[in-house]
Amino acid sequence: MKLDDYIGKLREVGTAMWPGTEREVGILLLSCADVQAAAFAARDHFKRQVQPVDGPMADSFQWEWEYQLVYRMLLDPDSKRPEDRLFATAGQLRERLTPDQVQYFLDEHAKLRLQHAKRLGLTDDQSDG
């Protein structure tokens, strides 16, 4: 048996509506590597700004990490392929989205994760919420 026989479909893609529109966007189910890469990118962003990640900057680091996560999860709505990110860079996302939009997409990703976990039998929660 191969590892893929156990893992199954890792790069699952769901969809969400873009807030305030009738347009869909792809939402990639992030892997552990994606989440870690987002944390490293957030750290590197602060290094480039010559800002320590402590005290008052801790909240800013959390926000940057969330921007990095959303940058990695939002996909072109037509292809929905992991390599076809909606934004060219995390900086582009940072400039164009509001914190409320970022939170909306994080919430949509959490829903996708829960659906995925239910399909795998990893949760006893059978609610749709």
N, C-alpha and C positions, 0 to 999 in steps of 0.2 A: 504494500500500500504506500502511496505517496503522501507527502504532507498536504498537498492540495486536496486530497480526498477528505481530510479532516477539517481543513479550514473553510472550504467552500468559497462563496463569493465575497471576497474581502472588499473589493472596490465598488460597493453598492452606491447607487446614485438615486436620490429621491428628487422631488421637486417642491417648490414653494412659490407662492405668488409674490411678486415684487410689491412691497407696501405701497398702497394707494393706486395700484394699476391692476389691469387684467392680464399682465404679462408674467409668464413662468420663468423661473431660473432654476438651474440644476444645483442640487446640494449633495456634495460628496460626503459619504460616511468616512470620517477621518480615521486613519490608522494610528497606532501608537507612535510610529515614526513621524507622521504628520504633526502630531501634538508636540512631540519633542522638538522637531524642526522649528515650529512656531515659537517655542520658548527660547531656543537658541537665537532665532532671528530677532526676537524682542530684546534679548540681552545685547546683541550686536548693535541694534539701533541705539541703545543707550550708550554703548561704548563710543560710537561715532559722534554722539552729542556731548561726549565727555561728561556724562552725568552718572553719579553713583546710584545704584538701585537700593536705596535705604530711606528710612524715615518718610518724608513727604513724597518722595519719588516712587514709593511702593505702589500707590494707586495708579500712577502713570504707567508703571511697568505692567500691571494687570491689564490696563486698557490696551497697551501696545500688543500684549500677548493675544488678547481677544481680536484685535485687528488682524494679526497674523493668522489666527485660526480661520477667521471669516474669509480672508484673502485666499486661503488654501481650499476652502469648501465651496465657494461660489463658482459654478461652471457655466460655460456657454449653454444657453437653453436649447439650442438646436442639436449640438453634438453630444452634450453631457458626458464627454470623455475627460478623465482626470487631468490630462495634459492641456485641455482647453479652458483655462481659467478665465473668468469673466473680466477680471482686472489684470492689467499687465504687471503691476507691482503692488506691494502692500502700501506704498506711498500714495499711489493713485487712489486706492480704496480709502485711505486715511483722509485724503483731500475731498472726496466726493460723498462719503456717507456720514450720517449723523450718528451719535451714540445710540439713539433709539433704534435706528435701522440695524446697527451692529447687533444690539441685543435681540432684536426680532430674529435675525438669522441664526444666532446662537440658540435661541429657543427652538427654531425649526430643526436645527441639527439635533438637539436633544430629543425631539419627537422621533426623528429618524433612528437615532440610537435605540430608543425604547422599542420601536417597532421591530428593529433588527434583533434585539435581545429576546423579545417575545417569540419571534420565529425560531430562535435557537433554543428556546426553553430555559433561558437564563433568568427569568423573572416569574414570580407567581402572580404579578399584577396583570389582571385581564381587562382592566378599564381602558377606555380609549383616550383618557385625559392625560 
